[in-house]
Amino acid sequence: MARVERRWKFSLAVINLTVALVVMFVATLNRVSSGKELLNMLVYAMIFANSAGIPAVALLPPLVDRLLQRRWPILPLLIISFVVFTLAGCFLAQNLIVLLHHGSRKTFWQEYLNNARFAVLFAVVFGLGGFFYGSLRERLQKVEQKLHEKEMVEERTRKLEAEARLRWLESRVHPHFLFNTLNTISSLIPADPARAEEIVGRLASLLRASLDGTNQPLIPFQQELSIVQSYLEIEKARLGTKLAANTAIPPELAEIKVPPLAIQSLVENAVKYGIAPQKSGGSVEVTAFARNGDLHLEVADSGPGFDLAAVPAGHGLDNLVSRLDALFGCRARLNVTRRGERCVVEMVLPSS
């Protein structure tokens, strides 16, 4: 309501200020020297301007919007509307002047036509000018709003990425995971020193990736895959034959950009909840393919599966869904399906 009231006040102020300036200009050209004559000209002009202006401000915008919805051409529609409202306003103003005993019924139509002729010209010129100014102003506001929304989305994305890195780093240095990894390394040192050294390098790569390797909203698929492979090698060293993994992807997809730690979150979820709890273990497979301009990433495991809708807030997958929404909107999605004996989590991303 306050916004509408301000718009009314602004419109009426512009109308009256314009009329006052026009009257002063006309008075200067006609060399009007009497203050009373100038005042009369100003009062008459104000009556005519507001008689047409107030109904136009109140009724013209919704009327034009309704007619535009019926696909009427905008320019002829505006000109006709300005002419109709001006003629009606001049008729009302002429009657008010007669009622105020400043005009005569005998010369009513002659004065009406004289006044209407100039009023229509001014109404069309200033009306179209005001319309185009308002249109440009509205477009500018929409552009500013879109920029603001984009900044908000980018800020939200940065926060989600930072949160993802922190959560991931916390999980990496969590005592349970860290102790298991250190115990694995300790057991490998006497039996297989080269393998122990490799696992130390893999752990360092994981920590480095979480700290400084994910500062961008998107990274090449190949870079994300190296993080996944480091994680899987650590878990394979810990679980032994209980875990089998395959991360082969087509070479032509290696440079396609994906959110950092996105695939890793899916793989970690598969190992932690799908494979590790099973006595006989299982397998995880990462596949990818392009279809209809989208990148399809699939993480399949032989575990029991889960319902994505039941994932609690704050969980890694819940955070991933929020990140995908912030980065791509409705162009990205996460699906969980069952294919035979395997649980398949599919992440669909725009490839460009």
Buried (B, 14 or more C-beta within 10 A) or exposed (E): EEEEEEEEEEBBEBBBEBBBEBBBEBBEEEEBEEEEEBEEBBBBBBBBBBBBBBBBBEEBEEBBEEBEEEEEEEEEBBBEBBBBBBBBBBBBBBBBBBEEEEBEEEEBEEBBEEBBEBBBEBBBEBBBEBBEEEEEEEEEEEEEEEEEEEEEBEEBBEEBBEBBBEBBBEBBEEEEBEEBBEEBBEEBEEEEEEBBEBBBEBBEBBBEBBEEBBEEBBBBBBBBBBBBBBBBBBBBBBBEEBBBBEBEBEEEBEEBBBBBBBBBBBBBBBBBBBBBEBEEBBBBBBBBEEEEEBBBBBBBBBBEBBEEEEBEEEBBBEBBBBBBBBBBEEEBBBEBEEEEEBBBBBBBBBBE
